[in-house]
Amino acid sequence: ALEKQIPWQFENRLKHKSGHFRWTLASGKPRYNEQGDYLGYIGTLFDIEDRKQIEQTLIKSEAKFRRLFDSNIVG
């Protein structure tokens, strides 16, 4: 993305100063001046720890109910 100067986005885990890891969402897009010259990237970093925890809870819940459904004998 950097070589092609295209927008990018990815999730990763960063270590907080407390020592705990937190999920983050990083994104960036190229910046240009009025003449169209490439100036670099501007980006953001969001804390998505809560969202990732909810996703994990949902995955576990789905697996639990899948096991219950699969083990249910009809008839």
MMTF fields as JSON, N, C-alpha, C and O atoms, coordinates in Angstrom:
{
  "mmtfVersion": "1.0.0",
  "mmtfProducer": "UNKNOWN",
  "numBonds": 299,
  "numAtoms": 300,
  "numGroups": 75,
  "numChains": 1,
  "numModels": 1,
  "chainsPerModel": [1],
  "groupsPerChain": [75],
  "chainIdList": ["A"],
  "bondAtomList": [4, 2, 8, 6, 12, 10, 16, 14, 20, 18, 24, 22, 28, 26, 32, 30, 36, 34, 40, 38, 44, 42, 48, 46, 52, 50, 56, 54, 60, 58, 64, 62, 68, 66, 72, 70, 76, 74, 80, 78, 84, 82, 88, 86, 92, 90, 96, 94, 100, 98, 104, 102, 108, 106, 112, 110, 116, 114, 120, 118, 124, 122, 128, 126, 132, 130, 136, 134, 140, 138, 144, 142, 148, 146, 152, 150, 156, 154, 160, 158, 164, 162, 168, 166, 172, 170, 176, 174, 180, 178, 184, 182, 188, 186, 192, 190, 196, 194, 200, 198, 204, 202, 208, 206, 212, 210, 216, 214, 220, 218, 224, 222, 228, 226, 232, 230, 236, 234, 240, 238, 244, 242, 248, 246, 252, 250, 256, 254, 260, 258, 264, 262, 268, 266, 272, 270, 276, 274, 280, 278, 284, 282, 288, 286, 292, 290, 296, 294],
  "bondOrderList": [1, 1, 1, 1, 1, 1, 1, 1, 1, 1, 1, 1, 1, 1, 1, 1, 1, 1, 1, 1, 1, 1, 1, 1, 1, 1, 1, 1, 1, 1, 1, 1, 1, 1, 1, 1, 1, 1, 1, 1, 1, 1, 1, 1, 1, 1, 1, 1, 1, 1, 1, 1, 1, 1, 1, 1, 1, 1, 1, 1, 1, 1, 1, 1, 1, 1, 1, 1, 1, 1, 1, 1, 1, 1],
  "groupList": [{"groupName": "ALA", "atomNameList": ["N", "CA", "C", "O"], "elementList": ["N", "C", "C", "O"], "formalChargeList": [0, 0, 0, 0], "bondAtomList": [1, 0, 2, 1, 3, 2], "bondOrderList": [1, 1, 2], "singleLetterCode": "A", "chemCompType": "L-PEPTIDE LINKING"}, {"groupName": "LEU", "atomNameList": ["N", "CA", "C", "O"], "elementList": ["N", "C", "C", "O"], "formalChargeList": [0, 0, 0, 0], "bondAtomList": [1, 0, 2, 1, 3, 2], "bondOrderList": [1, 1, 2], "singleLetterCode": "L", "chemCompType": "L-PEPTIDE LINKING"}, {"groupName": "GLU", "atomNameList": ["N", "CA", "C", "O"], "elementList": ["N", "C", "C", "O"], "formalChargeList": [0, 0, 0, 0], "bondAtomList": [1, 0, 2, 1, 3, 2], "bondOrderList": [1, 1, 2], "singleLetterCode": "E", "chemCompType": "L-PEPTIDE LINKING"}, {"groupName": "LYS", "atomNameList": ["N", "CA", "C", "O"], "elementList": ["N", "C", "C", "O"], "formalChargeList": [0, 0, 0, 0], "bondAtomList": [1, 0, 2, 1, 3, 2], "bondOrderList": [1, 1, 2], "singleLetterCode": "K", "chemCompType": "L-PEPTIDE LINKING"}, {"groupName": "GLN", "atomNameList": ["N", "CA", "C", "O"], "elementList": ["N", "C", "C", "O"], "formalChargeList": [0, 0, 0, 0], "bondAtomList": [1, 0, 2, 1, 3, 2], "bondOrderList": [1, 1, 2], "singleLetterCode": "Q", "chemCompType": "L-PEPTIDE LINKING"}, {"groupName": "ILE", "atomNameList": ["N", "CA", "C", "O"], "elementList": ["N", "C", "C", "O"], "formalChargeList": [0, 0, 0, 0], "bondAtomList": [1, 0, 2, 1, 3, 2], "bondOrderList": [1, 1, 2], "singleLetterCode": "I", "chemCompType": "L-PEPTIDE LINKING"}, {"groupName": "PRO", "atomNameList": ["N", "CA", "C", "O"], "elementList": ["N", "C", "C", "O"], "formalChargeList": [0, 0, 0, 0], "bondAtomList": [1, 0, 2, 1, 3, 2], "bondOrderList": [1, 1, 2], "singleLetterCode": "P", "chemCompType": "L-PEPTIDE LINKING"}, {"groupName": "TRP", "atomNameList": ["N", "CA", "C", "O"], "elementList": ["N", "C", "C", "O"], "formalChargeList": [0, 0, 0, 0], "bondAtomList": [1, 0, 2, 1, 3, 2], "bondOrderList": [1, 1, 2], "singleLetterCode": "W", "chemCompType": "L-PEPTIDE LINKING"}, {"groupName": "PHE", "atomNameList": ["N", "CA", "C", "O"], "elementList": ["N", "C", "C", "O"], "formalChargeList": [0, 0, 0, 0], "bondAtomList": [1, 0, 2, 1, 3, 2], "bondOrderList": [1, 1, 2], "singleLetterCode": "F", "chemCompType": "L-PEPTIDE LINKING"}, {"groupName": "ASN", "atomNameList": ["N", "CA", "C", "O"], "elementList": ["N", "C", "C", "O"], "formalChargeList": [0, 0, 0, 0], "bondAtomList": [1, 0, 2, 1, 3, 2], "bondOrderList": [1, 1, 2], "singleLetterCode": "N", "chemCompType": "L-PEPTIDE LINKING"}, {"groupName": "ARG", "atomNameList": ["N", "CA", "C", "O"], "elementList": ["N", "C", "C", "O"], "formalChargeList": [0, 0, 0, 0], "bondAtomList": [1, 0, 2, 1, 3, 2], "bondOrderList": [1, 1, 2], "singleLetterCode": "R", "chemCompType": "L-PEPTIDE LINKING"}, {"groupName": "HIS", "atomNameList": ["N", "CA", "C", "O"], "elementList": ["N", "C", "C", "O"], "formalChargeList": [0, 0, 0, 0], "bondAtomList": [1, 0, 2, 1, 3, 2], "bondOrderList": [1, 1, 2], "singleLetterCode": "H", "chemCompType": "L-PEPTIDE LINKING"}, {"groupName": "SER", "atomNameList": ["N", "CA", "C", "O"], "elementList": ["N", "C", "C", "O"], "formalChargeList": [0, 0, 0, 0], "bondAtomList": [1, 0, 2, 1, 3, 2], "bondOrderList": [1, 1, 2], "singleLetterCode": "S", "chemCompType": "L-PEPTIDE LINKING"}, {"groupName": "GLY", "atomNameList": ["N", "CA", "C", "O"], "elementList": ["N", "C", "C", "O"], "formalChargeList": [0, 0, 0, 0], "bondAtomList": [1, 0, 2, 1, 3, 2], "bondOrderList": [1, 1, 2], "singleLetterCode": "G", "chemCompType": "PEPTIDE LINKING"}, {"groupName": "THR", "atomNameList": ["N", "CA", "C", "O"], "elementList": ["N", "C", "C", "O"], "formalChargeList": [0, 0, 0, 0], "bondAtomList": [1, 0, 2, 1, 3, 2], "bondOrderList": [1, 1, 2], "singleLetterCode": "T", "chemCompType": "L-PEPTIDE LINKING"}, {"groupName": "TYR", "atomNameList": ["N", "CA", "C", "O"], "elementList": ["N", "C", "C", "O"], "formalChargeList": [0, 0, 0, 0], "bondAtomList": [1, 0, 2, 1, 3, 2], "bondOrderList": [1, 1, 2], "singleLetterCode": "Y", "chemCompType": "L-PEPTIDE LINKING"}, {"groupName": "ASP", "atomNameList": ["N", "CA", "C", "O"], "elementList": ["N", "C", "C", "O"], "formalChargeList": [0, 0, 0, 0], "bondAtomList": [1, 0, 2, 1, 3, 2], "bondOrderList": [1, 1, 2], "singleLetterCode": "D", "chemCompType": "L-PEPTIDE LINKING"}, {"groupName": "VAL", "atomNameList": ["N", "CA", "C", "O"], "elementList": ["N", "C", "C", "O"], "formalChargeList": [0, 0, 0, 0], "bondAtomList": [1, 0, 2, 1, 3, 2], "bondOrderList": [1, 1, 2], "singleLetterCode": "V", "chemCompType": "L-PEPTIDE LINKING"}],
  "groupTypeList": [0, 1, 2, 3, 4, 5, 6, 7, 4, 8, 2, 9, 10, 1, 3, 11, 3, 12, 13, 11, 8, 10, 7, 14, 1, 0, 12, 13, 3, 6, 10, 15, 9, 2, 4, 13, 16, 15, 1, 13, 15, 5, 13, 14, 1, 8, 16, 5, 2, 16, 10, 3, 4, 5, 2, 4, 14, 1, 5, 3, 12, 2, 0, 3, 8, 10, 10, 1, 8, 16, 12, 9, 5, 17, 13],
  "groupIdList": [1, 2, 3, 4, 5, 6, 7, 8, 9, 10, 11, 12, 13, 14, 15, 16, 17, 18, 19, 20, 21, 22, 23, 24, 25, 26, 27, 28, 29, 30, 31, 32, 33, 34, 35, 36, 37, 38, 39, 40, 41, 42, 43, 44, 45, 46, 47, 48, 49, 50, 51, 52, 53, 54, 55, 56, 57, 58, 59, 60, 61, 62, 63, 64, 65, 66, 67, 68, 69, 70, 71, 72, 73, 74, 75],
  "secStructList": [7, 6, 6, 6, 6, 7, 7, 3, 3, 3, 3, 3, 3, 3, 3, 7, 6, 6, 1, 7, 3, 3, 3, 3, 3, 3, 3, 3, 3, 3, 3, 3, 7, 6, 6, 7, 7, 3, 3, 3, 3, 3, 3, 3, 3, 3, 3, 7, 2, 2, 2, 2, 2, 2, 2, 2, 2, 2, 2, 2, 2, 2, 2, 2, 2, 2, 2, 2, 2, 2, 2, 7, 7, 7, 7],
  "xCoordList": [0.824, 0.0, 0.875, 0.555, 1.963, 2.823, 3.461, 3.51, 3.949, 4.569, 3.564, 3.886, 2.346, 1.311, 0.525, -0.297, 0.778, 0.094, -1.426, -2.159, -1.874, -3.305, -3.728, -2.889, -5.017, -5.486, -5.269, -5.263, -5.092, -4.907, -5.643, -5.969, -5.893, -6.561, -6.211, -6.19, -5.937, -5.681, -5.944, -5.9, -6.221, -6.393, -5.111, -4.476, -4.738, -3.577, -3.7, -4.569, -2.834, -2.822, -1.597, -0.484, -1.825, -0.739, -0.655, -1.661, 0.555, 0.751, 0.585, 1.299, -0.367, -0.629, 0.467, 1.133, 0.657, 1.69, 1.442, 2.363, 0.177, -0.147, 0.365, 0.382, 0.785, 1.256, 0.218, 0.552, -1.029, -2.1, -2.111, -1.762, -2.516, -2.65, -4.065, -5.026, -4.191, -5.491, -5.56, -4.583, -6.737, -6.971, -7.169, -7.856, -6.566, -6.726, -7.016, -6.698, -7.617, -7.863, -7.103, -7.391, -6.134, -5.326, -5.739, -6.01, -5.785, -6.087, -5.34, -4.999, -5.095, -4.391, -4.765, -5.182, -4.612, -4.841, -3.808, -3.365, -3.433, -2.4, -2.901, -4.086, -1.972, -2.27, -1.495, -0.35, -2.136, -1.529, -1.747, -2.721, -0.846, -1.06, -1.892, -2.322, -2.111, -2.952, -2.387, -3.139, -1.082, -0.447, -0.462, -0.028, -0.956, -1.015, 0.231, 0.381, 1.133, 2.346, 2.021, 1.284, 2.575, 2.364, 3.079, 4.269, 2.352, 2.91, 3.171, 3.973, 2.512, 2.633, 1.249, 0.284, 1.181, -0.089, -0.637, 0.114, -1.943, -2.611, -3.432, -4.08, -3.406, -4.066, -4.723, -4.622, -5.401, -6.08, -5.802, -5.449, -5.966, -5.825, -6.962, -7.054, -7.839, -8.986, -8.818, -8.328, -9.218, -9.258, -10.54, -11.639, -10.4, -11.569, -11.62, -12.199, -11.018, -10.977, -12.376, -12.617, -13.295, -14.662, -15.324, -15.97, -15.163, -15.75, -15.184, -15.929, -13.879, -13.253, -13.736, -13.925, -13.937, -14.446, -15.87, -16.214, -16.687, -18.056, -18.041, -18.831, -17.156, -17.041, -16.68, -17.249, -15.733, -15.332, -16.479, -16.666, -17.24, -18.402, -19.422, -19.987, -19.657, -20.597, -20.12, -20.919, -18.845, -18.295, -18.478, -18.87, -18.199, -18.363, -19.827, -20.146, -20.712, -22.143, -22.655, -23.423, -22.224, -22.639, -22.151, -22.889, -20.928, -20.378, -21.173, -21.456, -21.531, -22.306, -23.654, -24.042, -24.367, -25.678, -25.586, -26.504, -24.495, -24.286, -24.128, -24.685, -23.372, -23.201, -24.539, -24.856, -25.33, -26.647, -27.553, -28.238, -27.558, -28.382, -27.956, -28.791, -26.643, -26.125, -26.346, -26.47, -26.396, -26.578, -28.05, -28.358, -28.943, -30.372, -30.892, -30.79, -31.434, -31.974, -33.459, -34.218, -33.859, -35.257, -35.973, -35.458, -37.163, -37.97, -37.905, -38.525],
  "yCoordList": [-1.187, 0.0, 1.261, 2.244, 1.224, 2.403, 2.695, 3.847, 1.657, 1.852, 2.319, 3.145, 1.787, 2.135, 3.377, 3.879, 3.861, 5.042, 4.869, 5.718, 3.741, 3.456, 3.387, 3.146, 3.595, 3.491, 2.08, 1.105, 1.985, 0.699, 0.696, 1.742, -0.524, -0.702, -2.09, -3.054, -2.196, -3.503, -3.47, -2.417, -4.657, -4.83, -5.425, -6.268, -4.982, -5.568, -5.378, -4.647, -6.034, -5.903, -5.103, -5.361, -4.13, -3.314, -3.498, -3.703, -3.419, -3.562, -2.201, -1.248, -2.128, -0.908, -0.729, -1.695, 0.496, 0.736, -0.054, -0.268, -0.498, -1.323, -2.751, -3.524, -3.096, -4.452, -5.318, -6.386, -4.882, -5.628, -5.312, -4.207, -6.298, -6.093, -5.627, -6.065, -4.738, -4.22, -4.304, -4.035, -4.685, -4.715, -3.293, -2.489, -2.99, -1.685, -1.856, -2.885, -0.84, -0.772, 0.435, 1.569, 0.188, 1.259, 1.445, 0.474, 2.689, 2.964, 4.209, 5.067, 4.291, 5.449, 5.673, 4.751, 6.898, 7.211, 8.24, 9.064, 8.185, 9.1, 10.547, 10.811, 11.46, 12.9, 13.482, 13.109, 14.401, 15.073, 16.581, 17.021, 17.362, 18.813, 19.195, 18.33, 20.482, 20.96, 20.593, 20.471, 20.421, 20.052, 18.537, 18.07, 17.783, 16.334, 15.613, 14.411, 16.345, 15.726, 14.951, 15.428, 13.768, 12.914, 13.517, 13.823, 13.687, 14.273, 13.248, 13.499, 12.106, 11.099, 10.578, 10.762, 9.936, 9.356, 10.104, 10.67, 10.1, 10.546, 9.359, 8.68, 9.112, 7.905, 8.059, 9.089, 6.985, 6.928, 5.581, 4.609, 5.545, 4.322, 4.299, 5.169, 3.287, 3.16, 1.958, 0.913, 2.097, 0.989, 0.205, 0.734, -1.061, -1.903, -3.114, -4.144, -2.989, -4.098, -4.589, -5.796, -3.676, -4.07, -4.86, -5.878, -4.393, -5.095, -6.504, -7.449, -6.649, -7.972, -8.911, -10.103, -8.39, -9.222, -9.682, -10.835, -8.807, -9.174, -10.225, -11.169, -10.071, -11.063, -12.434, -13.443, -12.477, -13.746, -14.376, -15.591, -13.576, -14.076, -14.669, -15.73, -13.994, -14.485, -15.803, -16.721, -15.903, -17.132, -18.3, -19.391, -18.081, -19.139, -19.534, -20.718, -18.552, -18.826, -19.628, -20.577, -19.238, -19.971, -21.411, -22.327, -21.622, -22.975, -23.8, -24.972, -23.205, -23.902, -24.351, -25.509, -23.43, -23.779, -24.733, -25.522, -24.678, -25.631, -27.031, -27.986, -27.165, -28.481, -28.998, -30.174, -28.132, -28.537, -28.974, -29.992, -28.231, -28.547, -29.864, -30.708, -30.029, -31.238, -32.488, -33.589, -32.324, -33.493, -33.791, -34.779, -32.964, -33.16, -34.244, -34.102, -35.298, -36.385, -36.129, -36.048, -36.006, -35.76, -37.108, -38.056, -37.178, -38.391, -39.231, -40.293],
  "zCoordList": [0.0, 0.0, 0.0, -0.668, 0.744, 0.8, -0.554, -0.985, -1.224, -2.531, -3.576, -4.43, -3.506, -4.478, -4.072, -4.839, -2.877, -2.332, -2.364, -2.872, -1.803, -1.73, -0.26, 0.609, 0.029, 1.419, 1.972, 1.221, 3.281, 3.941, 5.273, 5.835, 5.76, 7.048, 7.568, 6.802, 8.862, 9.462, 10.959, 11.596, 11.508, 12.949, 13.51, 12.876, 14.699, 15.367, 16.862, 17.338, 17.593, 19.044, 19.448, 18.99, 20.312, 20.829, 22.343, 23.022, 22.84, 24.28, 24.944, 24.63, 25.865, 26.623, 27.668, 28.04, 28.14, 29.15, 30.429, 31.217, 30.641, 31.808, 31.647, 32.605, 30.426, 30.152, 29.464, 28.949, 29.446, 28.781, 27.29, 26.874, 26.495, 25.057, 24.739, 25.371, 23.757, 23.325, 21.806, 21.107, 21.311, 19.873, 19.362, 19.992, 18.221, 17.597, 16.11, 15.514, 15.531, 14.095, 13.577, 13.958, 12.709, 12.126, 10.67, 9.964, 10.232, 8.83, 8.399, 9.214, 7.117, 6.58, 5.131, 4.429, 4.698, 3.289, 2.859, 3.66, 1.594, 1.113, 1.062, 0.856, 1.255, 1.156, -0.005, -0.261, -0.703, -1.847, -1.718, -1.106, -2.291, -2.306, -3.531, -4.295, -3.708, -4.807, -6.181, -7.149, -6.267, -7.53, -7.768, -8.821, -6.802, -6.938, -6.455, -6.674, -5.793, -5.268, -3.995, -3.131, -3.898, -2.73, -1.523, -1.593, -0.415, 0.802, 1.897, 2.797, 1.834, 2.879, 3.232, 2.491, 4.362, 4.812, 6.007, 6.802, 6.125, 7.335, 7.823, 7.027, 9.114, 9.596, 10.95, 11.617, 11.326, 12.617, 13.268, 12.6, 14.565, 15.339, 16.346, 17.212, 16.229, 17.12, 18.033, 17.604, 19.279, 20.227, 19.965, 20.132, 19.553, 19.261, 20.189, 19.841, 21.361, 22.321, 22.678, 22.703, 22.953, 23.32, 22.191, 22.438, 20.96, 19.815, 19.676, 19.414, 19.848, 19.727, 20.83, 20.586, 22.036, 23.129, 22.827, 23.087, 22.291, 21.916, 20.809, 20.843, 19.837, 18.761, 19.322, 18.906, 20.269, 20.872, 21.656, 21.605, 22.371, 23.106, 22.143, 22.409, 21.036, 20.032, 19.418, 19.234, 19.104, 18.535, 19.502, 19.087, 20.78, 21.784, 21.927, 22.04, 21.921, 22.042, 20.847, 21.008, 19.654, 18.45, 18.498, 18.134, 18.938, 19.032, 20.044, 19.797, 21.172, 22.2, 21.648, 21.804, 21.002, 20.472, 19.29, 19.068, 18.525, 17.426, 17.995, 17.453, 19.088, 19.72, 20.236, 20.06, 20.87, 21.368, 20.214, 20.316, 19.147, 17.993, 17.354, 17.029, 17.179, 16.537, 17.389, 16.852, 18.716, 19.574, 19.863, 20.529, 19.379, 19.611, 18.633, 17.415, 19.193, 18.373, 18.177, 19.142, 16.94, 16.6, 16.504, 15.911, 17.092, 16.933, 18.136, 18.181]
}
